[in-house]
Amino acid sequence: MGEAYIVAAARTAGGKKAGRLSGWHPADMAGRILDTLVDRTGADPAIVEDVIMGCVSQVGEQAINIARNAVLASKLPESVPATSVDRQCGSSQQALHFAAQAVMSGSMDVVIAAGVESMSRVPMGLSAALPAKNGFGTYKSPKLEERYPGIQFSQFMGAEMIAKKYDISRDQLDEFAFQSHQRAAAATKAGAFKDEIVALEVTLADGSKDMHTVDEGIRFDASLDGIRSVKLLAEGGRVTAATSSQICDGASGVMVVNENGLKRLGVKPLARIVHMTVIGHDPVIMLEAPIPATIRALKKADMKIDDIDLYEVNEAFAPVPVAWLRETGGRADRLNVNGGAIALGHPLGCSGTKLMATLLHALKARGKKYGLQTMCEGGGLANVTIVERL
């Protein structure tokens, strides 16, 4: 089996709901990421053999194979195929896994894995809500109802269940959220995201133009007292909007190659993919899967958590990374060192390759070697990717 290498990684800065990126059609936004990956590697666009793109709400502007539409909105030739992936929040992390598997098998040499989500233009849940509203049914089949009677699968409920199961207090969650904003603000001020962010031109309310280069959701003036003042999402619960990921617009991607691809491009790799895992777990608590997935991944990679220098654990809700850290024995100073989705936003299908771009650049900036990324996903799923910076 061959190796898989990442030779370029990029993302847009996040845009808030109805914010600075809401004027961008998602196909055009994703197309800019494809162009950037080609430009950064100096690749002939025609040598890209496939584009695999994560997207959760594949309806409206993100319908009819958003990956192919992004290719047609980019400088890539019509000969480059593309397909769209939905593994919920892990969609573009799964796109990365598929791309790596393709080049490791030798069936392809150069593949782009990417992700996009415009949560302003295609609201979360629209792909389910719109058909249901118009009499076309819901995803929950009779057999599914028989197996899970009366259960409405909910990530919000899952977050509360994790907080209670692992006895994580509201104070702990508030402190974690405050830290996310602090780290994201410090990273931005230090220029830590400069090399990974693709600048996009945006039109402001007054009609003037600007380049969008800073994640819009970061609260540079965040205070712990302010976070503590936010009301609970559920009576008697522990999670608030302030300890949840932000609705976000964005696109991201990585270029993945094998040895033949490296020779054709003539570039040095950023990282080697060491291991990939994906598991299914309890769909009711739903968001707990990154814990057993990480344990399995480390075992299969013959590594220990102490071998990993940095980890990116998606901050869908604060209980997820807090419980993950406790159960895996990881170190808090290695987790989401530049902040996470609570501050930076979680553009659903974009987040997988978005986190990978951040992880790779953070490893480089700190001179570290191994990174691990994991993501909780709707349906009780989780992907884990371990990389080695080269």
Protein Blocks (a to p, Z undefined) as FASTA:
>chain_A
ZZdddfbdcddddddehilklmpcfklmmmmmmmmmmmmnopafklpgbdcdddfblghj
lgghlklmmmmmmmbdfklgcddddehjllmmmmmmmmmmmmmnopambdcddddddfkl
mcghklmmmmmmnonapfbdfklmmmmghiacdfklmmmmmmmmnopafklmmmmmmmmm
mmmmmmmmnopmmmmpccdddddfkopacddfbdfkbcfkbcfklmmmpccfbghiabdf
klcccddddddddddddfklmmmnopacfbdcfbdcdddddfklommmmmmmmmmmmmmn
opafklpmbdcddffbfklmmmmmmmnopafklgoklopfklnopahjlmmmmmmmmmmm
mmmmnopabdcdddddehiiacddddddZZ
